[in-house]
Amino acid sequence: MIWRVDWENINSIHNFIEQLDFYCKPDYMMGLVGAFFLLGIVIGCSTLTRLGDVYGRKPIYILGLIMHLSFMFGILISHNPLVDYFLLFTFGMSITARYYVGYTYNVEM
């Protein structure tokens, strides 16, 4: 049985593989999507949590929210893998500011 995806159908799934044209790219390029995101979390844990201690948790938490919204929007509209890798790295850093610094900020309230 031969089948084809009907991209005109509203129920078709449009994902990063289609958006970034990963069909004929090496496998490591798809792996870099997760790697840069996790690297951003690691670097964010090393830097942003300390900045929360030095400059206060509220400004870093607000910065994390702004970063999260702006970089998520950038990831949705970008069609360049290199730009998406950078956006995913900074998105991982925003996760650190939102979850770890934000959690500590809310506990201290």
C-alpha angles and dihedrals in degrees: 000000000000118000137176132196113253101221091183091065113098090224094061115114115240109192142160092282090062095035095052095033095239094158097105099020124110116274094245091067090064090046091054089065091069095033095058091046092053091043088055090053091050094048090043091053089052096048116017097049090055091046087054089058094047103040100024131270099254097063092046091047091051089047089052092052092050091046091049095053097042097045093044089055089048092052091051095054101035121102098180118093094210092053090047092052090055092045092049091050092053090041088058089052090052089054088058092050093047101042107029102030092034092051092052091046092053093046091053094052 
